[in-house]
Amino acid sequence: MKNTWFYSLILLLSFGCSPKITQDMPTSIPKPDIPDVGLTREEASRLSQLALDCIGQQYPNKLGQVLGDSSYLAEPRVLHPAFYGCFDWHSAVHGHWSLVRILKAFPDIPQAGAIRAQIAENLTAENIQGEVAFFDDAHNKNYERTYGWA
């Protein structure tokens, strides 16, 4: 008798907790009406200077990698030949992305030449191969995965 009550209760709860499906449910969530705040040329210039000031600055630096042995101890620029600045790898990636994005929107800002030069210096095929090699290492396959691989 106890089992009958127990199974009846489970059955009742499972039907009572089921969401009611109706034809009136929206198929998508409406997007809020948020105005585009825009970015002025002056703001773009100021923001690009912040990124320029940090992407080439090797120290201070928070590495955060897994050390397989003593050979893993190296300068940030050796470990991450393209993205060694800005305190950490994640910020260096964002700094480069920001510079490219700003340069596309404002190709005539005063920092345009410096941006192009820094991008050309950091984002070479050899440097990117070095970045890829870091992720190919058995100990660092998941390094910054939520940021760099999302």
N, C-alpha and C positions, 0 to 999 in steps of 0.2 A: 504494500500500500504506500509506503514511504517513497518507493521508486516512482510510482505513478504520479504522486504529487510533485516530485522533483522534476520529472520529465515534462509534466504539464506546465510547471513554472518556467522552465527553460524555453519551451515552445512559445508560451505567451510573451515572454520577454523578447524573444527573437523577432516576433511579429510586431510587437509594440515599439521596438527600437528601429525598425526599418524606416528609412526615409520615404515619405510619400512622394511619388513621382507624378508630376502633373505636366500637362502640355504647356502651361503658362511659365515654366521656368526659363529664364534667359539662357541663351546658348553661349553668350560671351559677357564679360564684365565690361561695362562702359568705361571708357578712358576719361579721367577727369580733365576738365578744361584748364590746363596750366599754360599761362602765357610764356612764350619764349623770351627769356630775359636778354638774350643776345650777348655779344662780346664786342666791345669797341676796339679800335686799333690800339689805343693807348693801353687798355687792359691786356690785350694780347701781347703787346710789347713787354709789359711788366711781368706777365706770367712766363713768357718765353725766357726772360732773363733769369728767373728763379730756376727753371729747369737747366739752362745753360750753366749756371753757377754750380750745380750739383752733379751733373752727369760725369764730369771729369774729375771730381773730388773723391779720391780713393779712401781717405780717412776723415772722421771715424767711420767704421764699417761693422755692421752686424752680419756675419756670414751665415750661420744657421745650418750648415751642411753636416752630414754624418761623416765622421772621420773613420776610414777603413784602416788606416795605419798612419805613421808619421809623415808619409809622403803627401798626405792630404793637407798638410799645413803649408799654405802658400799665400802670397800676396793676393788681395782681392782681384787685381787686374790679371793675374795669372789664372785664377780659378774661373773668372768671368770676363773674358777679354772684351766683350761688347758692353756688358751691363755691370760694371764694377763700382760705379759712383753712387751718390745720393743716399748714403748710409746703408742701404741694403739693395739686393737684386731687384726686388719688387718695385721699389721706388725708382730705380734706374730705368726699368722697362717703361714705367709710366711716364718718366721724364722724357724719354725718347719719343714715345707715342704722342705726348702733348706737343712736343716741338714739331713733329711732322704734321699733326692736325692743325696747329696754329699757322704753320707756314703755308698749308694748302688754302686756308681761309684768308690769310693776310700775307701774300707773297712779297709785299714791299715794306714790311716792318724793318726798323733799323738793324735788328739782329739777324736778318735773313742770311747774310753772308756767313756769319759765325755759326748759325744753325746748320747750314749746308756743309760747312767744313767739319763740324763736330760729328754730324751724321755720317759723312764720308769716311772719317777717321775710325769711328767706332763700329759701324755696321758693314764691315768688309766680309767677303765670303769666308776668309780665314777665321775672323773673329766669331762669326756665327757658327762655323764648324766647331770651334772651341766650346761654345755654349752647348751645342748639341752633344758633344762628347761628355760634358759634365753630366747631362741627364742620362746618357747611356751607361754610366757607371752603376754597378750593382747596388751600391750603398746610397745613391742619390736619385733613383728613378722617380721618387715621389716628391722631390724637393720643390717647394712652392707650387705643388700641383693645383691647389685651389685657385691660385692666381694665374700662374703661367700656362696652365693646361685647360682652364675652364672653357 
